[in-house]
Amino acid sequence: MRASPSALRQCFLALLAGGVWLGLSPHASAEVPQLIANLNVRTLKSLTLEQLMDVEVTSVSRYPEKLTEASSAVQVLTGDEIRHSAATTIPEALRLASNLNVAQKNAHDWGISARGFNTDLSNKLLVLIDGRAVYTPLFAGVRWDAQDTLLEDVDRIEVVSGPGGTLWGSNAVNGVINITTKSAAETQGLYLEALTGWRFGQGAAVRYGGTWSPTTSYRVYAKYTDREGDIFANGTTVPDGWEHTQAGFRIDADPGNDAHVTFQGDLYTGTEGFVTGRASEINGGNVLGRWSRTLSNGSTMQLQAYFDHTHFRQPVFSPFAPTGFFSDDLDTSDLDFQHDFKLAETHHIVWGLGYRHMQDASIAAPGLAFAPANLIQDLFSAFAQDEIALSPRVSVTVGTKVEHTDYSGFELEPTLRFQWKPAPDNLLWAAVSRSVRTPSRIDRDLRQPASGSVLRGSDNFQSENLVAYEAGYRTQFNERIFASLALFYNRYDDIRSANVTASTFLPLYFANDLEGHTYGLELTATGQAASWWRLTAGYNLLREHLRVSDGGFDFNVARNETSDPAHQASLRSSMDLPHALTLDGQLRWVDTLQSHNGPRPDTVPAYTELDLRLAWAFTPSCELSLVGRNLLHDQHPEFGITDPMRVELQRTVYAKIALRY
């Protein structure tokens, strides 16, 4: 039986009250050591700029390497940067990455992409949470309303813009987001937080970490989120509130012989409002196990398995059929093995094998169905990559991934990368890669309405293809300034189109009749303005040119896949102030977004917004913060066509208390 929201709030408030009593007790404060001091974890403020640039990343090569040596357009959001931001959920945290386009559609739906093709059903970005791919085969994308974690426990988020198919497989077309949480050993003690605010809602969380033995640590957590609805352009309230409850655990053990074992899992449930007033439900859970070992020669092996279940039921509104509810249950089982080793001092080789089994079962609504309703899919994969050191300063990386899916058969995703270090703190890199977006159930099995008389998938739909050309330069000018520049040119073929049926026009059906190219640049710079003040700036340029291929047809005349701003810019500031105060902010500017790049005046106007966070650590274990989001406008849109009923985001303010023991 599901607990009521009021009961959950009472539970969290009771836990919070106990934590506040402990935090304000002088005896308790003296007896309980600080969590960060216990773990000797350096915060963002104590790391030098040089140390931040040498943080290790794994998303580029599938083994640890320094950020300054990664031959890809990658940004790293550290856990402390996230905790010092206005973010309370994963999509909000991703606004910190200047190489992403992040747009909020309503209280619970987001469009997140890299290098174009952004919609609330974006399908060219691969997202991992602790090695688990959060992917739905319905539309080959991510349901962001189902992805959450306790941000306090996030170690880092690696954001790679550009193809990652060679190592991560299909659908890593334009980027990879790799979210990594801390080990259980790094989250010892008690943590509590509570949030409430104006136009915000409320939330609370609790986490406790302990040890079972000198080599085995654990943590358990629970998080509750209740977000208020947004507002229509005409000023009336939108009943699109979002409620989400999640709990989970993690166990880390070192059994000996340089081995490490991780076992973790999550359960969640939630409800979401829609503009018509009807509510949807979403729930699920996952469990993951990982074993890794470092061998005597320095090579490493890793074996990982996980199971993920997702259920959702939501209203479907259609002008062609009565309103009804569509539901879907997806079970995913995944097994992955990888091995990396060095050969003859000049080769660093990583290879691996993978298998994924997906069982999808849907129940049709009058306005939406899939045929067949139930589907089983299997994915087999193998990859290999070799980084070859031609000299101490020059290296070449070659690799490929081979996948087999039930929809598209065999797919090959090779890459060739070059990197040169002209000076110790400089890296010049270039790459050419191929990646694919394999068909989703929408592409193949959609029926809309359930009879399929208006829009339907096609058995002839094949994978979308990308060949990407990239180059970049990363440098640390001095101990105070670090900068990175990435340039790209992407060539796309067989992009999804909507064709008409000969003689009868309807139903429309999906085909692969679009092609084209995009190009642009991504510039980031981090500067230490003073010992107590750090600034990070970012700028993106994007140009998109899609067209109908020769002999093809598209009902939308190649406008449906590109709804992205041509320019984006951001500036983040982080200050350590006297009296245990910190002030953090992010200013972001997003250029005009024309809906589907069409000729109609359906635009999201360019906007500038500001988020600020002021925090006071009034005891070693207790912090109060006041956060304002979207402070420059009372309301503004980030998605949708021009309409009085378009959902817009409001200025919000919330307060938070956090206690650590």
N, C-alpha and C positions, 0 to 999 in steps of 0.2 A: 504494500500500500504506500502510495507516495505521500510524503509529508507535505502539509500545507505551507505556503509561503510564510504565513504568520508564525507557524511553529518553528520553521527554519530560522527566521529572524530572531525569535526569542532564544533559540539555542546559541546562535552566534553572539548575541548581546550578552548572554550569561557568561560565555567564555571570555568575551572582551572585558567584562566587568572584573572578572578574576585577574586577568592580565594587567589591567590598570592598577588594581590594588597592589599587585606584586611590584609593578614598575615604580609606584610612588612610595613604596615602603623602603626607608633608608637601609634597614637590615637586609632586605632582599637584594637591593641594588648592590650592596657591598659584597654579598655572598655569591651572587650569580655572575660568572664571568661573561664578558661580552662575546657574542657569537663570532664576530669577525676576528677578535683577538684570539679566541680559541683556535681558529682555523688558520691564522696567519695569512688571511686572504687580503691582498692589496686592493684597495678601492680605486676607482677611476682617478680620484684626486691625487692619490699617492703615486700613481704610475707616471713616469716621464713620457713625453711624446714619443721618444725613441722606443721605449718599452711597449707602448700601445701599437706602434707600427710593426713590432716583432711578434705580436700575438699570433698563435698558430691557427691555421685554417685547415679544414679537411675536405671542403666541397669541391676544390679545383682538381685534386689528384687522388682523393680517397685515402690519403695518408697525411699525417701532420706535416705542414710546411709553414714557414714564416709568411705573413701577409706580404712583406716586401719582396718575396721571391715567387709569388703566385702569378703565373702568366695568364691572367684572366681579369676581367672587370669585376672585382669583388669588393664589397664593403662589409665590415664587421660592426655589428651593434653589440657592445659589451653589456653584460648584465647591469652594471652600474649606470650606464647611459639610459637603459630602459627604466630602471627604478627612479632615476632623477627626471623622468619625463612626465607628461600628462597622461600617459597610456595606462589603461586598466585591462585591455584585452590584446590579443596577438595582432589583429588588423590595425589597431591604433598604434601599436609599437612599430609596425612596418612603415608608418609615416616618417620615421626617422631616417629611413634609407632613401637617399636622394636619387638612386638609380631605379626606383620603382614609381609607377603611377598608382596611387591609392586614392580611390573615390568612394565615399559612403553613399549608398542609395537610400537607406532608411535606417531604422534603429538596429537592424540585425543583418542586413545584406550589404556586401561590399563588392567593388570591382577592383582587383589588384592584378597588375601585369608589369612586365618589363618590355621595353622597346616596342610598344604598340599592342593593338588588338585587345584593348581593355573593354570588358563588359562585366555585368554581374555573373555571367557564365563563362568567364575567361578560361581558355583551354590550352594555353601554351606555356604554362608555368608549372614546374614540379615543386611540391612542398613536402618537406620531411620534418617530423618531430621525433627526435631521438632515434633516427633511423627508420621510422615508420612512415611510409608514403600515405599521405592523407588525400586520397584520390577517389573520385566516384566515376565509374564507367558510364553513368547516365549521360554526362556531358563532357567528360574528360577534363574535369576541373576540380575545384575545392569548394566544399560547403563551409564557408568561414564561420557560420553560426554554430557549427558543431565542433570547432577547434578552439580549445581554451586550455590554459594551464595557469598555475600560480606564477605570475611574473617575477616574484621575489626569488624563485628558484631557477630562473633562466640564467645560464652561464653566458651564452652569446647567440646571436642570430647572424649567420653568414648569408649574404645576399649576392648571388652571382647573376649578373645580367649578361646574356649571351647563351648560346647552346651548350647543354651539358649531356647530350645524349650518349656520348661515347662511354661515360662512366655510369650515368644514372638512367639511361634508357629513354624510350619514347615518352613524349609529352614534356621533356625538358627542352623545349624548342627555343624559347626566348629567355629562359632563366631558371635558376634553382634557388629556393629558400630553404635553408637548413637550420632548424631550431634545435639547440642543444641545451638540456638542463644540467644542473650541477649534480655531481654524485651525491649519494646519501651521506658520505663522510663529510661533505662540505656544507651540509644543512643540518647540523646538530643543534639541539635545543628547541625551545618553543618560540613560535612566531605567530602573532595575531595581528589582524588589521580590520578596520571598519571604515566605510565610506558612506557619506550622504551629502546631498547637495540640492541646488536649485536647478530645475529643468534637467535633472540628472538621474534621480532614482537613489538606489542604495546598494550596498554590497558588503560582504564580510568574508574573511578567510581565516583558517587556522592550519598550522602545520607543526608537527612535532618530529624531531629526529633523535635517534638514539643508537646504541650499539648492542649487539648480542655477544660479541667477542672482540678481541683486539683486531681481527681481520674482517669483521662483518658489521656493516652499518645499515640502518634503515631509516625511512621517513614515511609518514602518512600525512595526508592533507585533505582539506575540504574547502570549497569555494562556492559562494552564492552571489549571483549577480541579478539585479532587478533594474532594468533601464526603462525610463519613461519614454512615451511616444514622441514623435517629432511633430512638425507643423507643416501644413500645406502652404503653398505660395500665397493663397488668399487669407492666411492668418488663422484658419481653423485647425483644431488639434487632430493629429493622425493617430488612430488607435493601433499603432504598430509597436507597442512596447515589447520588450524582450526579457524573458526570465530564464536563467540557466543555473543549474546546480551540478557541481562536479566534485568527485572525490577520487583519490588515487593513492598509490604507494610506490616506493622504490626500494630495492635491496641491492647493495653492492658488497661483493666479497672478494677477497684475495686468497684463494685456496692454496697457494704455493706454486712453485715451478714457474714463476713469472706469468701466472695466469690471472685473469680477472673475469668475474661473472656479474652480470646485471640482470635483475628480474624486476619488471615494473608493470603497472596497469592503471587504467582509469575507468570510471563509470560516470555517465552524465545523463541528465534529462532536462528538458526545457520546453517552453511554449513561446510562440511568436504571434503577434498581432498582424493583421493585414489591413489595408486601407478600407476595405469593405466592412471591417469589424469582425470577420471570422478569424479564428485562431488556428495555428498549426502546432504540431507537436514533433519533437525530435529527441531521440535518445539513443544510447548505444554504449559501447565499452570496448576495451582492447586490453590485451596482455602481450608482453614482449619479453623474450629471453635472449641474452647475448653472452657468448663466451669468446674471449680473446686471449692470446698468449704471445709473448715475445720469446723467440728462440735464441739460442746461444750465439748465432751468427748475426743477430740484430734484426732478422726478418720477423714479421708478425703475421698471425693468422686470426681470422675472426669468423665465427658462425653465428648467425642471427635468425630467429624465427619469431613471427608474431601472428596473432589472430585479431581481427577487427570486425565488429558488428555495428551497423548503423541502421536505424529505423527512422523514417519520417512520414508524416501524414499531413498534407496541406491542402487548402481549398484551391480549386482551379476554376477560374472565371473565363468564360468564352462567349463571344457573340454568336457562336454557331451551335451551342449546346447548353443545357441547363447546368447550373452551378453544382459542383460535387467535390468530393475529396479524392485525391490521388495519394496512394501510399506506396512505399518501397522499402524493402529489406535487403541489405547487402552484407554478405559474409565474405571476408577476405582472409585467406591463409597465405603466408609468404615465408619463403626460406631463401637465405642468401649466405654465400660463402665468399670470402676474399682472402688473398695471400699477397703480401708485398715483400720484396727482397732485393738486395743489391747484388750485382754480378760484375766481377772484374773491375770494381771501383768506378766504372764509367756508365753502368746501366742501373737504373732503379725501375724495377718491373712490378706492376700490380696486375693481378688477374682475378677473375671470379666467375661464379656461376649463380644463377637465380631461377626460382620457380614461384609462380603466383597462381592461386586458384581462387576464382571469384564466383559466387552464387548470388544471383540477383533475382528477386521475386517482387513483382509489382501488382497492384490492384488498381484497375482503371477507374478514372472518373469519366463522366459523359464528354468532357472537353479534352481529355488527354488519355492516351493509352500507349502501350508498347506491345509489339507483336514480333516474337512471342512474349507473353507476360513474364515467363520465367526463363532465365538463361544462365548457363554455366560456361565460363570462359577460363582458358588456361594460357599462361604466358611462360615461355622458356627463354632464358637469356644466358649469354656468356660474353665476357669482355676481357680485353688485355690492353695494357698500355706500357710503353717503355720510354723513360726519360733518359736520353743519351747525352752524356757530358762530352762535348767535342773539345772543350778546353775549360780551364777554371772559370771562364767568364761566359762561355757560349754553350748552350744546350738545345737539343731538339727533342720534342716529344711526339711520338706516333702511337696511335691506338685505334681501336674500333670496338663496337659492340654489335653483337648479332642477336636479334630477337625473333621469336616466332609467336604470333598471336592468331587466334581463331578467325578474326576478321580479315587481317591483311597478309597473313603468311609471314615470310621472312623479311626482316628489315635490317639494313646495314647502316651504321652510324659512325663513320670514321672521323678522325681529326688529325691535323698536323699543326704543331705549335713550335715556335722559335722564341728563344729568349737570350738576351745579351745584357751583361752588366758592364756598362762602360766605366763605371766608378762604383765604389763600395755601397753607396746609398742610392743607386740609380738602377732602374730596370726598364729595358725596352723589349716589348714582346709583340708578336704577331701570330695569327692563327687563321686557319680555314677549316670549317667543320660542316658536317651534314647532320641534320636531325629531322625527326619526323613526329607528326601528331597522328597517332593511330585513330581509327574511327571509334566514335562513342555510340551508345545506344540511340541517342537522338539522331545521329547521322544515318543509322541503318534501320532502326526498328520503330521510329516515332509514328504515331497515328494521331492527328489532330484535326477535328475532334476524334473520338474513339473510332468512328467509321473510317477515318483517313480521307475524308472527302475534300479537305482543304489543304493540308500539309502532311507529308509523310516522308519517312526515311527511304533509303534506296539500298538494295543489296549490292549495287554497283559502286557505292561510295568507297573510295580508297584513301590511303594515308595522305595527309598534307606534307609537303616536303620543303625543307629549308636548306640552302647553302649559305653559310655566313662567313664573311671576311671581316676580321677584326685586327686592330692594332692598338697598342697602348704604351703609355710611359708613366712610370711611377718614380718619384724622387723625394728625398728629404733634403731641402735646401740648406737647412741648418738645424740646430737643436730645437727651434721654435716653429718651423713651418714644414709641413708635409703635403704633397699634392699628387693627384692621379688624374690622368686623362685617358679616355678610351674612345676610339672611333670605330664605327661599324657600318657595313653595307650588307644587307640581307636580301637574298633572292628567294622568293616564294613561288612554288608551283602547286597546282592541284588544290587550291584553297576552296573551301566550301562555297557553293553557290545554290541558288534556288531556281530550278527550272520549271517550265510549264509542260503540262501533258498535251501532246499533239491533238488537235481537233477539238478537245473539250476544255482546254486551258487548265482547269482544275482536275485533280489536285496538283499543287506544287510539290516538287520532290527535290531532295538534296542531291547535288552532283559536285564535281570537282572542276568547275569551269572558270575559276579565277586564278590570276597570276599577277606578279608585280614585284616591287622592291621597296625597301625602306632604308633610310640611312640617318645617321645622326652622331651625336657625341655626348659623353658624360664626363663632367668635370667636378672633382671634389678637392677640397683643401681644408686642412686642419692646422690651426695656429694657436700657439700658447702666447696670448697677449700679455699675460703676467703670470706669476707663480700661482695666483688664485683664480685665473680667468682663462678659459679655453673656448675657442670659436671653431665651428665647422660649417663650411659653406658648400653648396652643391648647385649645379646647373645642368639641365638636360635639354638637348635639341633633338627633335624627331620630325622626319618628313616621311610620309607614306604615299605610295603611288600604286594602287591596285587597279586592274582592268580585267575585262572579260577576255578570255583567251580566244584566239582565232577559231572560228567555227563553234564557239560556245555560246551560252546564254545565261543571264542572271536577272531575275525579276527585279532585284534592287540595284541593278546597274553598278555593281562593285562598290556599294556604299555601306553595306551592312556590317562589314568586319572592321571598320576603322572609325573609332570615335575617341580620338586621343588628342590632348593638347600638344601644340607644336613646341611650346617652351614650358619649362618648370624651373623654379629656383627656390632655394631654402637657405636659411641661416639659423644655426643652433648656437646657443650660448650657455655656458655653465660656469657659475661663480661660487666660490667659497667666501662667505662674508664673515665678519666678526660675530662673536656671541653665538657660535654654533648654528649660524644661518647659512642656507644655500639658496641660490636663485638660479633657476634654469628656465630657458624659453626656446621656442621654435617659431620663426617667422617663415611662412611659405607663400609663394605666389604661383598660381596655376593659370596658364593662358586659356583663352576662350576654347570651349569644347563645342564643336558643331555636331549635332546628333547625326551619326552615320555619314558625316562629311557630305551631306546632301545640299541641294540648292535652297531648301526651305529655311526660314529663319528660326529653326528649332535649336537654340543654342543655350549652353550653360555659360553665362558671362565669366570673363576672367575675374579672379578674386584673389585677395590677399588676406591671410588669416594669421592669428597669433595665439599661441598657447603659452601660459606662464605657470610656474610652480615655485612657491616659496615654502621652504621647510625649516623647521626649528627642532633640533635634537636637544630637548630640554633636560633629559637625563641620558646617561650612556646607553640605555636600553629602550628609550621611548622617543618617538619622533612624531610631530604634528606637521601637517602640510596643508596648504590651501592652493587649489588648482583652478585656473580659469582656462576654458577652451573656446575657440572661435570668438575671441574677445573683440574683434574689430567690426563685427556685424551682428545685429540682432538675429538675423537668419540669412542663410545663403544656400543655394543648390550646388550639388556636385555631380548630379547625374540626371538624366531624363530630358524629355522634350518640353518646350515652353507651353505651360498649361497652368491655370489657376489651381489645379489639383496636384501639381508636382510637389513631391516631398522635399522639404528643405531642412537643413540642420540649424539648430538654435545655439545662441551663446549659452554656455553652461558654466556653473561654478560648483565645486565640491570640496569638502574637507575630508581629510583622512588621518587616522591615528594608526601607528604601527609600533608594535612592541616586540623586542627580540630578547630572548634569554638563552 
